[in-house]
Amino acid sequence: MWWNFLRTILFQFDPESAHHFGARVLQLFGWVTKGKMPLALHSPRKRSYQLGEFPLHSPLGLAAGFDKDGKLARGISALGFGFTEVGTVTPLPQPGNPSPRLFRLPHSRALINRFGFNSEGAVRVAERLRALRAEGGLPIPMGINLGKNKVTPMDRAAEDYVAAMEQLYAVADYLVVNISSPNTPGLTSLQEGDSLPGLLRSVRECRDRLAKQASGSPRPLFLKLSPDLTDPAMKEAVEQAMNAGFLGIIATNTSRRRELPGISALDLGMLGEEGGLSGAPLRAEALERIKKLRSWMPREACLISAGGLGGADDAEARLEAGANLLQVYTEFVYSGPGYPLDLAKKL
Ligand SMILES: Cc1cc2nc3c(=O)[nH]c(=O)nc-3n(C[C@H](O)[C@H](O)[C@H](O)COP(=O)(O)O)c2cc1C
């Protein structure tokens, strides 16, 4: 009830300002709670969930893009998420696209964004996360999602992923290669081109080198894919990632498509905005995709389902269909801060 009231007020503001306001409150919440997970999650869960070697108290993680620079991790943990993903972080700082760059489709429970990787850059984010670890760290695993700078030529993209990883490896529990954002020119073409095996190999070799230096077990690697890939292209990318020694796949990022089910006629005016669409219109195909992806991946590989995640029934259906873990962004914005704990209690 109180969230519906607060959301009505927040939605009077432009979406990016409302996000910044919410982020400040979440930061304060994290500071007050010191990131401790909610008491309700201390009791044994119905099922056990695992991300690499980390046991999780909930299979639900916060998807990349909400906490781009790693400022909100404690607040996110205290809300009851099982894991979180910082980023996308680019090697060098960059401002992203000009505003407005975030749009609501409230009748469809969807968003369109064209942020274009606004990032404080790998050095600054690494400093912040080192400080967080020095102060005791987080009770949940934290992944870092890596991207390329807009100015880096496409044929040098691999160097950006390596450069970002060199800065961030030591403060990440897992790492994600994001080549599926629709808002960096040319980026999604990396998923299909001849350059994919080389890029994945460079990242893997860099990870192995850093793991040796750090003398711990190697941090798991994930590849995040676009929902706009054809089935054969997605299968090929999955196989490449598995061959390169990645632990898993995050499926999926936002969509460039606009002919998706469940878009309300009341939101049609927004469809002209450029960017990636997220939220409920991705739901039906996300579930279908899990079944296919699972059949293309070895049993031990980890499949994280993202894209239009809704309530507990949808979450259950995805886990049943073969997803190991789940991520959410848009439904969290619409359902509010109680959503992660509510879902975790039901799973
Ligand atoms: C405002 C916004 C910003 C996002 N930024 C990123 C990003 O920086 N990196 C990334 O990999 N995904 C990003 N995403 C995609 C989400 O992580 C997620 O994959 C996608 O939104 C589908 O999940 P959802 O339907 O639950 O939102 C962003 C999504 C939104 C809505």
Ligand as a Chemical Component Dictionary entry (heavy atoms), coordinates in Angstrom:
data_LIG
# 
_chem_comp.id                   LIG 
_chem_comp.type                 NON-POLYMER 
_chem_comp.pdbx_formal_charge   0 
_chem_comp.three_letter_code    LIG 
# 
loop_
_chem_comp_atom.comp_id 
_chem_comp_atom.atom_id 
_chem_comp_atom.alt_atom_id 
_chem_comp_atom.type_symbol 
_chem_comp_atom.charge 
_chem_comp_atom.model_Cartn_x 
_chem_comp_atom.model_Cartn_y 
_chem_comp_atom.model_Cartn_z 
_chem_comp_atom.pdbx_ordinal 
LIG C1  C1  C 0 17.578 1.459  -16.926 1  
LIG C2  C2  C 0 18.296 0.194  -17.278 2  
LIG C3  C3  C 0 19.681 0.181  -17.376 3  
LIG C4  C4  C 0 20.358 -0.990 -17.692 4  
LIG N1  N1  N 0 21.726 -0.980 -17.767 5  
LIG C5  C5  C 0 22.383 -2.146 -18.016 6  
LIG C6  C6  C 0 23.793 -2.175 -18.038 7  
LIG O1  O1  O 0 24.473 -1.184 -17.788 8  
LIG N2  N2  N 0 24.393 -3.359 -18.318 9  
LIG C7  C7  C 0 23.686 -4.511 -18.572 10 
LIG O2  O2  O 0 24.274 -5.556 -18.798 11 
LIG N3  N3  N 0 22.336 -4.501 -18.549 12 
LIG C8  C8  C 0 21.685 -3.350 -18.278 13 
LIG N4  N4  N 0 20.320 -3.356 -18.253 14 
LIG C9  C9  C 0 19.592 -4.613 -18.565 15 
LIG C10 C10 C 0 19.176 -5.373 -17.317 16 
LIG O3  O3  O 0 20.304 -5.777 -16.593 17 
LIG C11 C11 C 0 18.321 -6.596 -17.680 18 
LIG O4  O4  O 0 19.127 -7.522 -18.382 19 
LIG C12 C12 C 0 17.129 -6.247 -18.559 20 
LIG O5  O5  O 0 16.548 -5.032 -18.151 21 
LIG C13 C13 C 0 16.056 -7.337 -18.539 22 
LIG O6  O6  O 0 15.558 -7.521 -17.235 23 
LIG P1  P1  P 0 14.183 -6.828 -16.708 24 
LIG O7  O7  O 0 13.142 -7.062 -17.751 25 
LIG O8  O8  O 0 13.921 -7.475 -15.397 26 
LIG O9  O9  O 0 14.481 -5.375 -16.554 27 
LIG C14 C14 C 0 19.626 -2.184 -17.936 28 
LIG C15 C15 C 0 18.230 -2.170 -17.834 29 
LIG C16 C16 C 0 17.566 -1.013 -17.501 30 
LIG C17 C17 C 0 16.065 -1.025 -17.395 31 
# 
loop_
_chem_comp_bond.comp_id 
_chem_comp_bond.atom_id_1 
_chem_comp_bond.atom_id_2 
_chem_comp_bond.value_order 
_chem_comp_bond.pdbx_ordinal 
LIG C1  C2  SING 1  
LIG C2  C3  SING 2  
LIG C2  C16 DOUB 3  
LIG C3  C4  DOUB 4  
LIG C4  N1  SING 5  
LIG C4  C14 SING 6  
LIG N1  C5  DOUB 7  
LIG C5  C6  SING 8  
LIG C5  C8  SING 9  
LIG C6  O1  DOUB 10 
LIG C6  N2  SING 11 
LIG N2  C7  SING 12 
LIG C7  O2  DOUB 13 
LIG C7  N3  SING 14 
LIG N3  C8  DOUB 15 
LIG C8  N4  SING 16 
LIG N4  C9  SING 17 
LIG N4  C14 SING 18 
LIG C9  C10 SING 19 
LIG C10 O3  SING 20 
LIG C10 C11 SING 21 
LIG C11 O4  SING 22 
LIG C11 C12 SING 23 
LIG C12 O5  SING 24 
LIG C12 C13 SING 25 
LIG C13 O6  SING 26 
LIG O6  P1  SING 27 
LIG P1  O7  DOUB 28 
LIG P1  O8  SING 29 
LIG P1  O9  SING 30 
LIG C14 C15 DOUB 31 
LIG C15 C16 SING 32 
LIG C16 C17 SING 33 
# 
